[in-house]
Amino acid sequence: MAHRIIPAIWFNRNAREAVDHYLSVFDDSEELSAINYPTEGLMDFQQPLAGDTLEIQFRIGDLTFSAINAGSEFRPNPSISFLVHFDPSRDADAEARLDRIWKRLLIGGLIRMELSSYPFSPHYGWVEDRYGVNWQLMTSQPGDEPRPFVTPMLMYPHGRTQASEAIELYTWLFEDSQRGDTFPYSDLPDAGSAGPQPQGALAYADFTLSGQWFAAMDSGAPQDFTFNEGISLMTLCSDQAEIDRLWDVLSTQPDAEQCGWCKDRFGVSWQVVPEKMPDISEPEAFQKMCQMKKL
């Protein structure tokens, strides 16, 4: 069975509001499922969430997301963003549609890169929405290979070459995976504008994990953020053997192990979970899961 990897976004008691917002922003989207916290058997810090929404799964384009309804412990940041591709060769209204979505995402948010023309895209902008989720909207160049509508992008810290190392690890670990296009900073005509970069640092690379598209880069400048649990990668596994195999490689920080969550050696958070989860809205199942590290 091919793994299925779902970006999971942590929200501060407003997952329902956020999902409804995204469904109104993106035309090709829908809610897939929702579960609630149990009304009893919760830990003390979870008591205010009794009976409230626990998780909502929804779709934008072909990509499934998980919205986790929790507290203020974590917030998404630009270390994991989402590339949204608009292809003028397949959609005559691509640029106008990008502009409409940009305006909706910008409400209550902030601009990280202005909407403009860049060497890599004739129409591109980076926006952080009001929930802290980062979106990079771009039209394709003529002749570009078709891409999924939404692609998760992982940005590794400045001054290292971790993007290439991470791609090597992930494509080795997950079946039906391969590297795609790779663009080192040294190959870019305006590489000097990003400042000195280590040999092998990547300005952009894409790859597939179990047939799903991802992208990665090394940050071109120092940043005041890094990977956290605000956005994790939920990996659905077919059996315990698969959970064990992935956990043994991905879990490198014992303090981060909880309820199937772990962190890899780059700091990326993963949820290694069974494809067929028990009904954790049942108090007994929820309590048992909360007591586990690896599931």
C-alpha positions as CSV (number, residue, x, y, z in Angstrom):
1,M,0.0,0.0,0.0
2,A,1.4,3.4,-0.9
3,H,1.7,5.8,2.0
4,R,-0.5,8.8,2.0
5,I,0.9,12.0,3.6
6,I,-1.5,14.6,4.8
7,P,-0.3,18.1,5.9
8,A,-1.8,18.7,9.4
9,I,-2.3,22.3,10.5
10,W,-2.6,23.2,14.2
11,F,-5.3,25.8,15.0
12,N,-5.9,27.7,18.3
13,R,-9.5,26.7,19.0
14,N,-10.6,28.0,15.6
15,A,-10.2,25.0,13.2
16,R,-13.9,25.1,12.2
17,E,-13.6,28.8,11.3
18,A,-10.4,28.3,9.4
19,V,-11.7,25.3,7.3
20,D,-14.9,27.3,6.4
21,H,-12.7,30.1,5.4
22,Y,-10.5,28.0,3.1
23,L,-13.6,26.4,1.5
24,S,-14.8,29.9,0.7
25,V,-11.4,30.9,-0.7
26,F,-10.8,27.9,-3.0
27,D,-13.4,26.9,-5.5
28,D,-12.1,23.3,-5.9
29,S,-12.4,22.3,-2.3
30,E,-14.6,20.3,0.1
31,E,-14.9,19.1,3.7
32,L,-14.2,15.3,3.9
33,S,-14.8,14.4,7.6
34,A,-14.9,15.7,11.1
35,I,-14.5,14.2,14.6
36,N,-15.0,15.6,18.0
37,Y,-13.2,15.3,21.3
38,P,-14.9,13.0,23.8
39,T,-16.9,14.6,26.5
40,E,-15.0,12.8,29.3
41,G,-11.7,11.2,30.1
42,L,-9.7,14.2,28.9
43,M,-6.4,15.5,30.4
44,D,-6.7,18.7,32.5
45,F,-5.4,21.0,29.7
46,Q,-7.9,19.4,27.3
47,Q,-11.0,19.9,29.4
48,P,-12.1,23.2,27.7
49,L,-12.3,21.3,24.4
50,A,-14.6,18.6,25.7
51,G,-17.2,17.8,22.9
52,D,-15.6,20.4,20.6
53,T,-14.1,19.7,17.2
54,L,-10.9,17.7,17.3
55,E,-10.0,17.3,13.6
56,I,-11.5,18.2,10.3
57,Q,-10.1,16.8,7.0
58,F,-10.7,18.8,3.9
59,R,-9.5,18.9,0.3
60,I,-8.1,21.7,-1.8
61,G,-7.5,20.5,-5.4
62,D,-6.1,17.0,-5.0
63,L,-4.4,17.6,-1.7
64,T,-6.0,16.5,1.6
65,F,-5.4,18.6,4.7
66,S,-6.0,17.9,8.4
67,A,-7.1,20.8,10.6
68,I,-6.3,20.1,14.2
69,N,-8.4,22.0,16.8
70,A,-6.2,22.5,19.9
71,G,-4.8,25.3,21.9
72,S,-2.2,28.0,21.6
73,E,0.9,25.7,22.0
74,F,1.9,25.9,18.4
75,R,1.3,28.2,15.4
76,P,2.2,27.6,11.7
77,N,5.1,29.5,10.2
78,P,6.8,29.9,6.8
79,S,9.1,26.9,7.3
80,I,6.3,24.8,5.6
81,S,4.2,26.7,3.1
82,F,1.9,25.7,0.2
83,L,2.7,26.4,-3.5
84,V,-0.5,27.0,-5.4
85,H,0.0,26.6,-9.2
86,F,-2.1,28.3,-11.8
87,D,-1.4,27.1,-15.3
88,P,-2.4,29.5,-18.1
89,S,-2.0,26.7,-20.7
90,R,-4.9,24.9,-19.1
91,D,-6.9,27.8,-17.6
92,A,-7.4,31.0,-19.6
93,D,-8.5,32.7,-16.4
94,A,-5.4,31.6,-14.4
95,E,-4.0,35.0,-13.5
96,A,-7.4,36.5,-12.6
97,R,-8.2,33.4,-10.5
98,L,-4.8,33.8,-8.7
99,D,-5.6,37.4,-8.0
100,R,-9.0,36.6,-6.5
101,I,-7.6,33.9,-4.2
102,W,-4.7,36.3,-3.2
103,K,-7.1,38.9,-2.1
104,R,-9.1,36.5,0.0
105,L,-6.1,35.0,1.7
106,L,-4.7,38.4,2.4
107,I,-7.7,39.5,4.6
108,G,-6.2,39.8,8.1
109,G,-2.9,38.4,6.9
110,L,0.4,39.8,5.7
111,I,2.5,39.9,2.5
112,R,5.8,38.1,2.6
113,M,6.6,38.7,-1.1
114,E,4.7,41.2,-3.2
115,L,2.5,40.0,-6.0
116,S,4.6,40.7,-9.1
117,S,6.6,39.3,-11.9
118,Y,9.7,37.3,-11.0
119,P,12.3,35.3,-13.0
120,F,10.7,32.0,-11.9
121,S,7.1,33.1,-12.5
122,P,5.4,35.9,-14.5
123,H,2.9,36.3,-11.6
124,Y,3.8,35.3,-8.1
125,G,3.3,36.3,-4.5
126,W,3.8,34.9,-1.0
127,V,1.1,35.6,1.6
128,E,0.7,34.5,5.3
129,D,-3.0,34.3,6.1
130,R,-4.6,35.3,9.4
131,Y,-4.1,31.8,10.9
132,G,-0.3,31.9,10.2
133,V,-0.5,29.5,7.2
134,N,1.7,30.5,4.3
135,W,0.7,30.3,0.7
136,Q,2.9,30.9,-2.4
137,L,0.7,31.7,-5.4
138,M,2.2,31.5,-8.9
139,T,1.4,31.1,-12.6
140,S,3.4,28.6,-14.6
141,Q,6.0,29.5,-17.2
142,P,5.4,28.3,-20.8
143,G,6.7,24.8,-21.2
144,D,6.7,24.0,-17.4
145,E,5.9,20.5,-16.5
146,P,2.3,20.2,-15.1
147,R,2.1,20.4,-11.3
148,P,-0.6,19.6,-8.8
149,F,-2.7,22.6,-7.8
150,V,-1.2,22.6,-4.3
151,T,2.2,21.4,-3.3
152,P,3.7,21.4,0.3
153,M,7.0,23.3,0.4
154,L,9.6,22.7,3.1
155,M,12.2,25.4,3.8
156,Y,15.3,24.4,5.7
157,P,17.5,26.7,7.7
158,H,19.9,29.2,6.1
159,G,23.5,28.3,5.9
160,R,23.2,24.6,5.4
161,T,22.4,22.1,2.7
162,Q,19.7,20.2,4.5
163,A,17.1,20.4,1.7
164,S,19.2,18.0,-0.4
165,E,19.9,15.8,2.6
166,A,16.2,15.6,3.5
167,I,15.1,14.8,0.0
168,E,17.7,12.0,-0.1
169,L,16.4,10.6,3.2
170,Y,12.7,10.9,2.4
171,T,12.9,9.4,-1.1
172,W,14.9,6.5,0.3
173,L,12.4,5.9,3.1
174,F,9.1,6.1,1.2
175,E,8.2,3.7,-1.6
176,D,7.3,5.0,-5.1
177,S,9.4,8.1,-4.6
178,Q,11.9,10.0,-6.7
179,R,13.7,13.3,-7.1
180,G,12.5,15.8,-9.7
181,D,13.9,19.2,-10.7
182,T,16.8,20.7,-8.7
183,F,18.0,24.2,-8.8
184,P,21.1,25.1,-6.7
185,Y,21.6,28.7,-5.8
186,S,24.9,28.5,-7.7
187,D,23.1,27.9,-10.9
188,L,20.8,30.9,-10.7
189,P,21.7,34.0,-12.7
190,D,21.0,36.4,-9.8
191,A,22.4,34.1,-7.1
192,G,24.4,36.9,-5.6
193,S,21.3,38.7,-4.5
194,A,20.7,36.0,-1.9
195,G,24.1,36.4,-0.4
196,P,26.8,33.7,0.0
197,Q,25.3,30.2,0.1
198,P,27.0,26.9,1.0
199,Q,28.0,24.7,-2.0
200,G,25.0,22.5,-2.8
201,A,22.4,24.7,-1.1
202,L,19.1,24.5,-3.0
203,A,17.0,27.4,-4.2
204,Y,14.3,25.0,-5.2
205,A,13.8,21.3,-5.7
206,D,10.8,19.1,-6.1
207,F,10.3,15.4,-5.5
208,T,7.6,12.8,-5.0
209,L,6.9,10.6,-1.9
210,S,4.6,7.7,-2.5
211,G,3.5,9.5,-5.7
212,Q,2.7,12.8,-3.9
213,W,4.5,16.0,-5.0
214,F,6.6,18.0,-2.5
215,A,9.0,20.8,-2.8
216,A,12.0,21.9,-0.7
217,M,14.6,24.7,-0.5
218,D,17.3,26.0,1.7
219,S,16.5,29.5,3.0
220,G,18.4,32.2,1.2
221,A,18.7,34.3,4.4
222,P,18.6,33.8,8.2
223,Q,15.1,33.4,9.5
224,D,13.6,33.8,13.0
225,F,11.5,30.6,12.7
226,T,12.1,26.9,12.0
227,F,10.0,23.8,11.8
228,N,7.5,23.2,14.6
229,E,4.3,21.2,15.3
230,G,2.2,24.1,13.7
231,I,2.3,22.1,10.5
232,S,3.1,18.4,10.6
233,L,3.1,15.6,8.0
234,M,0.6,12.9,8.9
235,T,1.7,9.6,7.3
236,L,-1.0,6.9,7.1
237,C,0.5,3.4,7.4
238,S,-1.1,0.0,6.4
239,D,0.1,-2.0,9.4
240,Q,2.3,-2.0,12.5
241,A,5.4,-3.1,10.5
242,E,5.1,0.1,8.4
243,I,4.6,2.2,11.5
244,D,7.7,0.7,13.1
245,R,9.9,1.1,10.0
246,L,9.0,4.8,9.5
247,W,9.2,5.6,13.2
248,D,12.7,4.0,13.5
249,V,14.0,6.5,10.9
250,L,11.9,9.6,11.5
251,S,11.9,9.8,15.3
252,T,15.2,11.3,16.4
253,Q,14.1,13.5,19.4
254,P,12.6,11.4,22.3
255,D,11.2,14.5,23.9
256,A,8.9,15.1,20.8
257,E,7.4,11.6,20.9
258,Q,3.7,11.7,21.8
259,C,0.5,10.1,20.5
260,G,2.2,9.1,17.2
261,W,4.0,12.4,16.8
262,C,7.8,12.6,16.3
263,K,10.5,14.8,14.8
264,D,13.1,13.9,12.2
265,R,16.7,15.0,12.4
266,F,15.9,18.2,10.5
267,G,13.2,19.2,13.0
268,V,10.2,18.4,10.7
269,S,7.2,17.0,12.7
270,W,5.5,13.8,11.5
271,Q,2.5,11.9,12.7
272,V,3.0,8.2,12.0
273,V,-0.5,6.7,12.3
274,P,-2.4,3.7,11.1
275,E,-4.5,4.1,8.0
276,K,-7.5,2.8,9.9
277,M,-7.6,4.7,13.1
278,P,-9.9,3.7,16.0
279,D,-12.7,6.0,16.9
280,I,-10.8,8.3,19.2
281,S,-13.9,10.3,20.0
282,E,-14.5,7.3,22.4
283,P,-13.1,8.2,25.8
284,E,-11.3,4.9,26.3
285,A,-9.6,5.0,22.9
286,F,-8.6,8.6,23.3
287,Q,-7.1,7.9,26.7
288,K,-5.1,5.0,25.4
289,M,-3.7,7.0,22.4
290,C,-2.7,9.9,24.7
291,Q,-0.6,7.5,26.8
292,M,1.3,6.2,23.8
293,K,4.4,7.6,22.1
294,K,4.7,5.3,19.0
295,L,1.3,4.0,18.2
